[in-house]
Amino acid sequence: MSSRETSRKVASTAGRVLSNRAATPGQKSAAASALTQFKSTAERSSQRAASKASKVMRDPRASAAAKSAAASTLAQRAK
């Protein structure tokens, strides 16, 4: 099991994505997954969350905040 956890900076960014009315459902899903893993090494990203995060990373219109949260979600995917 990985010892990765979401940092305070990424958790704050994820919170901003969640409160952003313009964020897509996929961006919000990735942010919620990253926020769930804040200060927790036991939580892992689901396949569904990882898939949505991957789409956010490929979206050229996604904000830097959304991509940061998505990257955190992908980094914490159980292999």
SULWO-V583153 format. One record per helix or strand of 2 or more residues. SS is the DSSP state (H for helix, E for strand). FROM is the first residue (numbers start at 1). TO is the last residue. If there is no record, write none. Layout:
# SULWO-V583153
((SS | FROM | TO) (SS | FROM | TO))
This chain:
# SULWO-V583153
((H | 8 | 19) (H | 25 | 36) (H | 47 | 58) (H | 64 | 75))
